[in-house]
Amino acid sequence: MSAQAILKEYLDYLEVERGRAVATRHVYAHYIERFFKAEKIQSIADITEGRIRDFRLGLARENLKKATQSQYVIALRSFLKYLVKRGYETVPPERVELLKVPARQVEIISHNELERLLDAPQTNTLLGLRDKAMLELFFSTGLRLSELCALDRFIDVKKGELTVRGKGDKVRLVFLSPAACTAISCYMDKRTDAETPLFVSILKGKIIGRITPRAVERMIARYGVRAGIVGKKLSPHTLRHCFATDLLGNGADIRSVQEMLGHASVATTQIYTHVTNKHLREVYKAFHGKRRNEDVQ
Protein backbone atom coordinates (compact mmCIF):
# COMPACT_ATOMS: atom_id res chain seq x y z
CA MET A 1 0.00 0.00 0.00
CA SER A 2 1.32 3.46 -0.89
CA ALA A 3 2.25 6.02 1.72
CA GLN A 4 -0.55 8.30 0.45
CA ALA A 5 -3.15 5.55 0.94
CA ILE A 6 -1.95 4.91 4.50
CA LEU A 7 -1.95 8.64 5.18
CA LYS A 8 -5.63 8.78 4.19
CA GLU A 9 -6.35 5.92 6.61
CA TYR A 10 -4.53 7.85 9.34
CA LEU A 11 -6.47 11.06 8.64
CA ASP A 12 -9.76 9.11 8.70
CA TYR A 13 -8.66 7.62 12.03
CA LEU A 14 -7.99 11.10 13.42
CA GLU A 15 -11.40 12.35 12.40
CA VAL A 16 -13.54 9.31 13.19
CA GLU A 17 -11.87 7.44 16.05
CA ARG A 18 -10.05 10.31 17.74
CA GLY A 19 -12.84 12.81 17.14
CA ARG A 20 -10.55 15.53 15.80
CA ALA A 21 -12.06 18.47 13.94
CA VAL A 22 -11.99 18.61 10.14
CA ALA A 23 -9.70 21.64 10.42
CA THR A 24 -7.22 19.56 12.43
CA ARG A 25 -7.34 16.88 9.75
CA HIS A 26 -6.48 19.44 7.07
CA VAL A 27 -3.57 20.86 9.10
CA TYR A 28 -2.05 17.43 9.79
CA ALA A 29 -2.52 16.46 6.14
CA HIS A 30 -0.63 19.58 5.06
CA TYR A 31 2.27 18.93 7.43
CA ILE A 32 2.71 15.27 6.53
CA GLU A 33 2.15 15.72 2.79
CA ARG A 34 4.83 18.39 2.79
CA PHE A 35 7.21 15.88 4.38
CA PHE A 36 6.26 13.28 1.73
CA LYS A 37 6.87 15.76 -1.10
CA ALA A 38 10.14 17.15 0.27
CA GLU A 39 11.65 13.72 0.94
CA LYS A 40 10.01 11.88 -1.99
CA ILE A 41 8.20 9.40 0.26
CA GLN A 42 6.41 6.74 -1.82
CA SER A 43 6.09 3.96 0.74
CA ILE A 44 6.36 3.56 4.50
CA ALA A 45 9.80 1.99 3.97
CA ASP A 46 10.99 5.36 2.63
CA ILE A 47 10.44 6.98 6.04
CA THR A 48 13.83 6.89 7.76
CA GLU A 49 15.47 8.84 10.55
CA GLY A 50 17.81 10.40 7.99
CA ARG A 51 14.98 11.70 5.84
CA ILE A 52 13.14 13.05 8.87
CA ARG A 53 16.34 14.78 9.98
CA ASP A 54 16.85 16.27 6.49
CA PHE A 55 13.26 17.52 6.46
CA ARG A 56 13.65 19.18 9.85
CA LEU A 57 16.91 20.78 8.75
CA GLY A 58 15.08 22.21 5.74
CA LEU A 59 12.38 23.68 7.96
CA ALA A 60 14.99 25.25 10.23
CA ARG A 61 16.81 26.81 7.27
CA GLU A 62 13.57 28.41 6.11
CA ASN A 63 13.74 30.42 9.35
CA LEU A 64 10.32 29.18 10.39
CA LYS A 65 9.39 29.96 13.96
CA LYS A 66 10.28 27.16 16.36
CA ALA A 67 6.62 26.85 17.33
CA THR A 68 5.75 26.21 13.66
CA GLN A 69 8.56 23.69 13.27
CA SER A 70 7.31 21.97 16.40
CA GLN A 71 3.86 21.54 14.84
CA TYR A 72 5.41 19.64 11.92
CA VAL A 73 7.26 17.36 14.34
CA ILE A 74 4.12 16.74 16.43
CA ALA A 75 2.20 15.75 13.29
CA LEU A 76 4.97 13.40 12.16
CA ARG A 77 5.21 11.76 15.59
CA SER A 78 1.46 11.27 15.64
CA PHE A 79 1.58 9.62 12.21
CA LEU A 80 4.46 7.37 13.30
CA LYS A 81 2.51 6.34 16.43
CA TYR A 82 -0.39 5.34 14.19
CA LEU A 83 1.93 3.28 11.97
CA VAL A 84 3.38 1.44 14.97
CA LYS A 85 -0.14 0.84 16.32
CA ARG A 86 -1.14 -0.69 12.97
CA GLY A 87 1.92 -2.96 12.90
CA TYR A 88 4.02 -1.21 10.25
CA GLU A 89 7.80 -1.33 10.56
CA THR A 90 8.91 2.28 10.79
CA VAL A 91 10.88 4.80 12.80
CA PRO A 92 9.87 4.62 16.49
CA PRO A 93 8.09 7.90 17.30
CA GLU A 94 10.15 8.39 20.46
CA ARG A 95 13.27 8.62 18.26
CA VAL A 96 11.92 11.87 16.83
CA GLU A 97 12.65 14.45 19.52
CA LEU A 98 10.43 17.45 20.03
CA LEU A 99 11.90 20.92 19.78
CA LYS A 100 12.51 22.93 22.90
CA VAL A 101 10.15 25.83 22.28
CA PRO A 102 10.54 28.92 24.48
CA ALA A 103 7.63 29.51 26.83
CA ARG A 104 4.94 31.55 25.09
CA GLN A 105 4.91 35.13 26.28
CA VAL A 106 1.54 36.65 26.99
CA GLU A 107 1.20 40.28 26.02
CA ILE A 108 -1.82 41.95 27.52
CA ILE A 109 -3.13 45.47 27.40
CA SER A 110 -3.86 47.67 30.40
CA HIS A 111 -7.36 48.15 31.74
CA ASN A 112 -7.44 51.66 30.32
CA GLU A 113 -6.35 50.41 26.89
CA LEU A 114 -8.95 47.64 27.05
CA GLU A 115 -11.73 50.14 27.76
CA ARG A 116 -10.59 52.34 24.87
CA LEU A 117 -10.58 49.33 22.56
CA LEU A 118 -14.08 48.24 23.61
CA ASP A 119 -15.38 51.78 23.08
CA ALA A 120 -13.66 52.28 19.70
CA PRO A 121 -16.53 51.15 17.38
CA GLN A 122 -19.02 53.83 16.34
CA THR A 123 -22.39 52.27 17.08
CA ASN A 124 -24.54 54.35 14.73
CA THR A 125 -24.22 51.73 11.96
CA LEU A 126 -24.83 48.00 11.70
CA LEU A 127 -21.12 47.50 11.09
CA GLY A 128 -20.18 49.39 14.25
CA LEU A 129 -22.80 47.55 16.30
CA ARG A 130 -21.48 44.22 15.02
CA ASP A 131 -17.90 45.12 15.91
CA LYS A 132 -18.90 46.34 19.37
CA ALA A 133 -20.78 43.08 19.99
CA MET A 134 -17.78 40.99 18.90
CA LEU A 135 -15.33 42.88 21.10
CA GLU A 136 -17.58 42.68 24.17
CA LEU A 137 -18.26 38.99 23.54
CA PHE A 138 -14.55 38.20 23.25
CA PHE A 139 -13.78 39.88 26.57
CA SER A 140 -16.89 38.49 28.31
CA THR A 141 -16.31 34.85 27.35
CA GLY A 142 -12.66 34.33 26.36
CA LEU A 143 -13.83 32.63 23.16
CA ARG A 144 -11.33 31.46 20.58
CA LEU A 145 -11.51 33.20 17.21
CA SER A 146 -12.84 30.08 15.46
CA GLU A 147 -15.48 29.63 18.16
CA LEU A 148 -16.76 33.18 17.79
CA CYS A 149 -16.93 32.98 13.99
CA ALA A 150 -18.90 29.71 14.20
CA LEU A 151 -21.66 31.13 16.41
CA ASP A 152 -25.21 31.25 15.05
CA ARG A 153 -27.70 34.00 15.81
CA PHE A 154 -30.16 31.87 17.75
CA ILE A 155 -28.86 32.59 21.24
CA ASP A 156 -30.82 33.75 24.27
CA VAL A 157 -29.02 36.74 25.75
CA LYS A 158 -31.55 36.91 28.58
CA LYS A 159 -30.06 33.72 30.04
CA GLY A 160 -26.65 35.37 30.19
CA GLU A 161 -24.90 32.19 29.08
CA LEU A 162 -23.92 30.40 25.92
CA THR A 163 -22.98 26.82 25.01
CA VAL A 164 -19.89 26.64 22.81
CA ARG A 165 -18.39 23.74 20.86
CA GLY A 166 -14.62 24.15 20.99
CA LYS A 167 -11.44 22.22 20.22
CA GLY A 168 -11.80 18.47 20.02
CA ASP A 169 -15.58 18.94 19.67
CA LYS A 170 -15.76 19.61 23.42
CA VAL A 171 -18.78 21.54 24.65
CA ARG A 172 -18.49 24.11 27.43
CA LEU A 173 -20.58 26.83 29.02
CA VAL A 174 -19.51 30.48 28.84
CA PHE A 175 -21.15 33.48 30.42
CA LEU A 176 -22.25 36.81 29.00
CA SER A 177 -21.57 40.03 30.88
CA PRO A 178 -24.31 42.71 30.99
CA ALA A 179 -22.23 44.78 28.54
CA ALA A 180 -22.00 41.84 26.11
CA CYS A 181 -25.74 41.14 26.38
CA THR A 182 -26.54 44.78 25.65
CA ALA A 183 -24.13 44.96 22.71
CA ILE A 184 -25.45 41.74 21.14
CA SER A 185 -29.07 42.83 21.60
CA CYS A 186 -28.44 46.23 19.99
CA TYR A 187 -26.69 44.55 17.06
CA MET A 188 -29.40 41.94 16.54
CA ASP A 189 -32.17 44.55 16.76
CA LYS A 190 -30.54 46.29 13.80
CA ARG A 191 -30.36 43.10 11.71
CA THR A 192 -33.23 42.75 9.24
CA ASP A 193 -31.94 39.69 7.39
CA ALA A 194 -32.64 36.00 7.97
CA GLU A 195 -29.01 34.80 7.75
CA THR A 196 -28.05 32.09 10.26
CA PRO A 197 -24.59 33.33 11.42
CA LEU A 198 -24.48 35.58 14.47
CA PHE A 199 -21.64 37.63 13.00
CA VAL A 200 -21.73 38.39 9.30
CA SER A 201 -19.52 40.12 6.77
CA ILE A 202 -20.93 43.44 5.58
CA LEU A 203 -19.88 45.03 2.28
CA LYS A 204 -21.32 48.42 1.30
CA GLY A 205 -24.18 47.89 3.72
CA LYS A 206 -25.01 44.43 2.36
CA ILE A 207 -24.59 41.15 4.24
CA ILE A 208 -22.48 38.67 2.27
CA GLY A 209 -22.28 35.67 4.59
CA ARG A 210 -20.55 34.48 7.76
CA ILE A 211 -17.63 36.61 8.91
CA THR A 212 -14.18 35.13 8.35
CA PRO A 213 -11.42 34.83 10.98
CA ARG A 214 -9.15 37.06 8.90
CA ALA A 215 -11.80 39.81 8.81
CA VAL A 216 -12.06 39.70 12.62
CA GLU A 217 -8.27 39.93 12.97
CA ARG A 218 -8.17 42.99 10.72
CA MET A 219 -11.07 44.55 12.61
CA ILE A 220 -9.34 44.27 15.99
CA ALA A 221 -6.06 45.61 14.63
CA ARG A 222 -7.92 48.58 13.12
CA TYR A 223 -9.69 49.43 16.38
CA GLY A 224 -6.40 49.10 18.25
CA VAL A 225 -5.01 51.91 16.11
CA ARG A 226 -8.17 53.97 16.59
CA ALA A 227 -7.92 53.45 20.36
CA GLY A 228 -4.35 54.76 20.33
CA ILE A 229 -2.78 51.49 21.49
CA VAL A 230 0.74 51.58 20.08
CA GLY A 231 3.67 49.20 20.25
CA LYS A 232 1.44 46.15 20.84
CA LYS A 233 0.20 43.60 18.34
CA LEU A 234 -3.51 43.24 19.02
CA SER A 235 -5.39 40.12 17.98
CA PRO A 236 -8.51 38.20 19.04
CA HIS A 237 -6.24 36.28 21.41
CA THR A 238 -5.38 39.54 23.16
CA LEU A 239 -8.95 39.70 24.43
CA ARG A 240 -8.81 36.02 25.44
CA HIS A 241 -5.69 36.92 27.45
CA CYS A 242 -7.52 39.86 29.03
CA PHE A 243 -10.44 37.60 29.96
CA ALA A 244 -8.19 35.07 31.71
CA THR A 245 -5.94 37.54 33.51
CA ASP A 246 -8.91 39.62 34.63
CA LEU A 247 -10.45 36.57 36.32
CA LEU A 248 -7.20 35.39 37.88
CA GLY A 249 -6.24 38.90 38.97
CA ASN A 250 -9.55 39.23 40.78
CA GLY A 251 -9.16 35.96 42.67
CA ALA A 252 -10.67 33.27 40.44
CA ASP A 253 -9.13 29.81 40.87
CA ILE A 254 -7.11 28.47 37.98
CA ARG A 255 -9.20 25.30 37.54
CA SER A 256 -12.36 27.33 36.92
CA VAL A 257 -10.53 29.58 34.46
CA GLN A 258 -9.19 26.46 32.71
CA GLU A 259 -12.73 25.18 32.25
CA MET A 260 -14.05 28.50 30.99
CA LEU A 261 -11.20 28.78 28.46
CA GLY A 262 -11.72 25.21 27.28
CA HIS A 263 -8.12 24.16 27.95
CA ALA A 264 -7.56 20.41 28.04
CA SER A 265 -4.73 20.84 30.55
CA VAL A 266 -4.29 23.25 33.43
CA ALA A 267 -0.66 23.60 32.31
CA THR A 268 -1.89 25.64 29.33
CA THR A 269 -3.80 27.97 31.65
CA GLN A 270 -0.73 28.29 33.88
CA ILE A 271 0.83 30.81 31.48
CA TYR A 272 -1.67 33.44 32.58
CA THR A 273 -0.59 33.16 36.21
CA HIS A 274 2.83 34.51 35.19
CA VAL A 275 1.14 37.71 34.08
CA THR A 276 -0.97 38.07 37.20
CA ASN A 277 2.01 37.24 39.41
CA LYS A 278 3.93 40.04 37.73
CA HIS A 279 1.04 42.36 38.44
CA LEU A 280 1.01 41.32 42.09
CA ARG A 281 4.76 41.92 42.31
CA GLU A 282 4.31 45.43 40.96
CA VAL A 283 1.57 46.09 43.51
CA TYR A 284 3.81 44.76 46.26
CA LYS A 285 6.68 47.02 45.26
CA ALA A 286 4.42 50.03 45.03
CA PHE A 287 2.65 49.66 48.35
CA HIS A 288 4.41 47.27 50.75
CA GLY A 289 6.43 48.92 53.49
CA LYS A 290 5.76 52.36 52.10
CA ARG A 291 5.43 54.02 55.52
CA ARG A 292 8.62 52.31 56.79
CA ASN A 293 10.54 53.55 53.76
CA GLU A 294 9.29 57.10 54.38
CA ASP A 295 10.44 56.90 58.02
CA VAL A 296 13.90 55.81 56.88
CA GLN A 297 14.17 58.80 54.55
Helices and strands as residue ranges (DSSP letters): H 3-16, H 22-39, G 44-46, H 49-61, H 66-85, G 93-95, H 111-118, H 126-141, H 145-149, G 157-159, E 161-165, G 167-169, E 171-175, H 178-190, E 200-203, E 206-210, H 213-226, H 236-249, H 254-261, H 266-269, H 271-287, H 290-296
